[in-house]
């Protein structure tokens, strides 16, 4: 009846959000009086031993040359078989694009209730109830999982990593790998950018910047902060910036530690994509911009004057520390 | 070729989110209902574009919902769906909804099943993957491009930090997101035509639920913005470093 955490990798390196999932799963295991184990599918370049410091006692490592690319159907079969073999009853994912394809399939395969987008530890005092984000971050729901096996997909940046000094035992696990029906014909990586979904700090620009030629205001500040860049929907729609940078209700929903919005008025649809950010800074020359109501810090002023000064101050701070 | 597009009824993106009956139900008073934007703007419009290139394609819509869903189903027909199925049931949970759609999809022998990447109300991102597993079909999530080549679909999906193009032989299930197509507005001819397009109402199959919603709550209000003078933006950096410890 262990807790099993799916460890997601990008090119063989464990993703930060997987450490959050590991810490989260380890806390559940403590409450249930059982062990927290991890499953790693596909060849890793990373040191799996370090999962021990996040509360994992055993890592099931499935390295099989037949696992060529990521296919949810193949992964679901492998993970489903492993869960049966291990006897895990609670399965944890980080709610990223891989999990969104695997977890629903696994839910059907195991007849295990799924809560995706969880933001807190389950309440086990009366059943098994998990708090999740709904209405695009505008509300929360308490969802009861009614089945014996349970799957939780944890929203990134919603649970703090807990680090200790444990060690994990690594066990190679054999798998029966079905052939994939998906042929990957091209991969186009956007290099040199920090992926938005996992970024700690995001600097975002809106129509207030007047044109794509002024985006150095956003990118310079982002570079100084080590941040990812984002934009509002109108900016993506008029092709000032690529679609994958659009955050909001119909774009990407993010929850970084710090979100800095420059020249974005803060329409309700935009807020829905960013309102789970821990700290929000709004820079806008319009004091009536609705975004100020959702902000922690605000500057009513001209971005073209204010932002370069902020960038300079950040650089100065980084040089000192 | 037959494409099934799953459409969900959701509150308008500007709807006030509030709860009733001791915070156990979404308060629907005064709420405008729309087709879930991901289902409409991306899945449905892309299917319509494919049909415009190949008029032999049939576009079927499916919704799991009560009679209250009919206005949004008619709107989808006005945009360009050929016919629709409504499974006459409230959506109990994702598994229940997926099982209903999978059952109807099996009967209809579709080549492609399209969903939005998630609904804007429950944000589950689950229906597409669940249907795929029930029907034992490949599933591509977060697709941003879709074209057909003979019996194959060429699908580009978003991966973290980039894009990946896949070739998959049909049938398969695809969840769609921004980039796939652009929002359209139905024209008068479409609206008139939609009135007489077939809308079949089926009773749900028996199916268990795996989860249930206990209650809802709203996030605590922000304590108020701290304004910093535009003449001293360096103060912001100090506060972010020393007070909120964000940088």
Interface residues (C-beta under 8 A of the other chain):
Chain A: X10 X15 X70 X71 X72 X73 X76 X95 X96 X97 X100 X101 X102 X103 X104 X105 X106 X107 X108 X109 X111 X112 X113 X114 X115 X116 X117 X129 X132 X133 X134 X135 X136 X137 X138 X139 X140 X141 X142 X143 X144 X145 X146 X147 X181 X182 X183 X184 X185 X186 X187 X188 X189 X190 X193 X195 X197 X198 X201 X225 X236 X243 X244 X246 X249 X250 X251 X253 X257 X258 X268 X269 X272 X275 X278 X279 X281 X282 X292 X293 X294 X295 X296 X297 X298 X299 X300 X301 X302 X305 X306 X307 X309 X310 X313 X314 X317
Chain B: X11 X13 X14 X17 X19 X37 X38 X41 X93 X94 X95 X98 X117 X118 X120 X121 X122 X123 X124 X125 X126 X127 X128 X129 X130 X132 X133 X134 X137 X138 X139 X140 X141 X142 X144 X154 X157 X158 X159 X160 X161 X162 X163 X164 X165 X166 X167 X168 X169 X172 X178 X179 X209 X210 X211 X212 X213 X214 X215 X216 X217 X218 X219 X222 X225 X226 X227 X228 X229 X230 X233 X234 X236 X237 X238 X239 X240 X241 X244 X246 X247
